[in-house]
Amino acid sequence: MVDNKSKLKNFSRTRIICTIGPSSYDIQTLKQLIEAGMSVARINLSHGDSSEHKLIINNIRNASKELNRPIPILADLPGPKYRVGDLETDQFICKNNQRIFFDCSDNLNKEIINIWPSGLHKDIKKGATLLIDDGAVELDVITINKTLIETKVKLGGKISSNKAVVARGFPSMLGYFTDETTEALDFVLSNDIDFVGLSYIRNIDDIKKVKRKIESKNKSIKIISKIELKTAVDNLKSIIDESDAVMVARGDLGVHLPISEIPSTQKFIIKVANSMGKEVITATQMLESMTENPQPTRAEVTDVHNAVIDGSDAIMLSGETSIGKFPVRSVEFMKEIAEIAEKNINNNSLRKLRFDHVTASNAQNIDEFIAHGAADIAEQLNAKLIVAFTESGSTAARVASYKPSKPVIALSPDPKAHISLSLRWGVYTIKAKNLSNIEEMFQFAEDMVSNEKLAKKGETIIVVAGLPIGFKGNTNLIRVITIK
């Protein structure tokens, strides 16, 4: 399935997600992104049309096949958000203190800017602050007369068609399945997608609605909940528990919360996700200046470094790779920054954070104790690496959740295990044949490590497995092997 040597050479412990768009959708550029360190390809379904998205999916699969590197695809749903309607000139400039009216009904009026879908007038109050296009334009609500909202421009700028409209402190009361979101999810369910990103999640009810629709189509698609609303932060633990992974979506989060609170909120989300053993992605404007420039700023480099040190499993590029001038160079920088940051991670602290959460539940979870033990023993013995035999990927994921300073190699007979582990920090996956007994497994691990030159004679590896063989989610065995 995988060219192991080339994969190990390109392996990055911190996963890199790249948003694919006009700058990067051709097969040659996609192959360069993969070679540079892209772990997951992302499509933003809020932009473009289905024909463009299908072309991107097809090109990703072809590039992946040509390089023999499995690259999962993440597709983001728009979520229940309000947007500026179509403008006659597509955009106009507003100035400070200017009065602007918005109509929130389904009736289109050329003289007044429409906001769709209808309903914003019901969600807000006089005195609320409206932000357009992630806060590029800021307006104070003066009056609300039925569906008509009168505003005064507080921060002037460009208003463009279809840009998001947010009322700070007033989450959308729309049902999760707006027409736009329903269409996007239908696209996901009818195409080759591995992860779906849920925008504007408010609570677990939103997640459950999407899950039910996925299950009704007998699909197996992992859910990434994007944390970008205050209500999502307030419901963080239950949302993480209901999701496969979460994303610190700093763009909208910085609109719904005072921007000065974003760093502490980001750290909080990462910490809670780490404690609960779920993957966490940090996203938005990580190397934003590289959309136009060949070098990142010092602040951006520091931002990426800190996100990795804090415990992010994955870091994401948005405009840098979708519309930027230097998509491949952006990934190269991202990988270089992450690899240096990984040397400064306090693995013991992150491991304790996770284990404290497990022991606080008072549940005698053998799987978790074995996983924690493997990470701890590897540290104490200065083992070269940890080998985890895993059916679905859960054993390797469990070990990796304790953030061992040593790499984790997942050996699985199931090709889907690579997808399951593609966002998990510190793991790379190799396809292994089905093995009939435990001694055969240990010998296979030792031979694989020796053949791939991953450990030298006399060095130690930790092997984690489960008995009986072939049962998913059963982790109950550790062995220390000295390479002969």
C-alpha angles and dihedrals in degrees: 000000000000134000091233098196095051090044094052090047091054097038118130119189092211108061120232121212117198124198109223121218144128093322096051115020098100116099096243094054091044090054090051090050090052091049090048092055111277109159101178132019117220130205120195105213091195088077130053129009135277094266091055092046092050091051091051092049091049092048093048091052092048093048090047092050094048091053094038089232117130108227116187119216124229119197120194120216117218094233128202100317134139121239140192111260125237111296122211092236093029090240144020137189119244125197133215114282092013115141114234128181125210126195115212098188130095090252112104118219121183090209096055131050112247123220117203144240095032119251110070091115088063094051100054142053136215109284094034120136119236119204123195126199097003092316098312085130123031125193135179118224109238102175139355116210110179103295094347119097120194115203140180118218112244097171115023126214145112121329112197136184117275096008115146119263117207132183106210111233093010111091117205113269092201118125109261093246103068114168089260093051094044091053091049094049091048087054091051092050093050097047140058101276127148104186131027120204114214111212123203095014110179103176142339092282089071091051094047091053091056092044092054091053092048091048092048088063093046090240127151105214122151119231125229113189114209113219105213106127131072089233089057090052089049090052094038102128095049091045092051090048091053095045135071090223141347134225128214094222098193097180099070092024088062089054098048094043128041104274090235089066095056098090094052092042091050091052090048093052092047092048094050092046091049092049090051093046096241126134116257128198124201112209148170131062094002092144096005095151089062089071084082106009133060093225130055121230121256089247092055092050090051090048093054091044092053093046089056094045091050091058109269111164091200139015123206138217118205122168089007091074102020101053103358128118094232109040098152094041089051091057091047091053092045092053094046092050092047094050092053091046091051089066089061099048114123095228093175092056093048091046091052090048090056096042093048089056091050095047092045089067090062089220116142093229106174093185091058095045091051092048092049090046092053092053092045095047091047088056096047095046093040088233118190095234147329121252115202121192105210137170103197097011096259096115093053091043091051092052092046092051087072089061098232114198087227123077118259118222113200114207112195137159089210115086088205090067088078090060092048091053100038094102096039115110117240100009131114122182131224124184112241131186121250109273124207104208140024097247089054088053093052091048091048090052093050093047093046093051092047095045092049090046090235092138134020130228109287094022121119131238129185117224122200123191144147136242131245091043117240099029114123121234094014111128113166110131137075127180129181112216127190110208112243 
